[in-house]
Amino acid sequence: MFKNIPIVPDVFYVGVNDRQKSSFENIIPLDKGVSYNSYLILDEKTALIDTVDVSQATLFIEKLQSQLQNRKLDYLIINHIEPDHSGAIGFLRKYHPEVTIVGNSKTLSMLEGFYGLEDNVLEIKEEETLSLGKHQLQFYMVPMVHWPETMFTYDKTAKILFSGDAFGSFGTLDGAVIDKDMNTDKYWDEMIRYYANVMGKYGSPVQKAMQKVSALSLNYICSTHGPVWHERIPEALKISDRLSKYEGEEGVVVVYGSMYGNTELMAETVAQGLAEAGVREVAVHNISKSDPSYILRDIFKYKGLIIGSPTYNNELHPEIEPLLRKIEIRGIKNRVFGYFGSFSWAGAAVKRMSAFAEKTGWSVAATVVEQKLGLKEDNYNACLQLGREVAGMLKKEVN
Ligand code: FEO
């Protein structure tokens, strides 16, 4: 009964939305949901590219069967075996015991490890091709985007790149699948949030993958999450390119922790200094309210970062410390950084932040503000100055 959406006349979207899960990987909030994209090519041979999360397996199989109309499924190509795309393989094998599972050596070893499947598989290598009849598929290894087995499948005939998670985005597909048939506004920030949280550590492998993509002629990019890119391919490529080079836009994220509002007032004042000095994009996050996934999104998006923390248990604010660790793990480069802190009887936050700043290799503002108890006039002015100084450094580095 399902009318699946065609990408081109013989390639169909058979993916599903997940509007039920509250967090991706049980970690990252899914306020706008997520789609698990799967694609079916109907040629002399039939091929499915990736499956979906096990929670949506029943609907997925029904959509697939509707499109196959009693034809057999010849191939399942696994671009990425993370369970949000491979969870339905067990179901699929029950409906299509004859299907040949196509993957590289790492994929096939993980297929055995996750699901105990090792029969009826086809191992492919870099740039090998698989003919479906009219459609000629070619495989490109892109390890660590963001797992070791990740690869791209390029349909040379239809000029479609099946890219796995690369160029993907959070956000369900609300009726339409291809960018030309929808308003894509809601996806751009979700694409950055997806990248920052899931791929953020792997800038260099993503850059290598981008080089392979640049040699291909593309009509469509079919990722495993979010819209199919067609008219907006240049923007999707540009976002991934910029993020994987850790290039930030002209803007500043101000993140602070505050128990009673004193450090918060410092953050407000720093933001005012930024705005006075002409920074038009200022994103202020109270770390006790903003989920870290959104803070990381903005840290990847903007070139400037200012962090403020009170001293707590002679350390940083308990939510600021793990944020610094998240930044370190992702190896974020090329940022303009400022920091400030407060304490009630013995200061430790500013010292800790200074050690962090030194490790990052970023450009660090000379103005550092440390306040004991409530904010006084000299430090109020110093907070304004910190904002102005970061604004000045930012303008110098982005222009
Ligand atoms: Fe969408 Fe890396 O799985």
Boltz pocket constraint, residues with backbone or C-beta under 6 A from the ligand:
constraints:
  - pocket:
      binder: B
      contacts: [[A, 80], [A, 82], [A, 84], [A, 85], [A, 146], [A, 165], [A, 224], [A, 225]]
      max_distance: 6.0
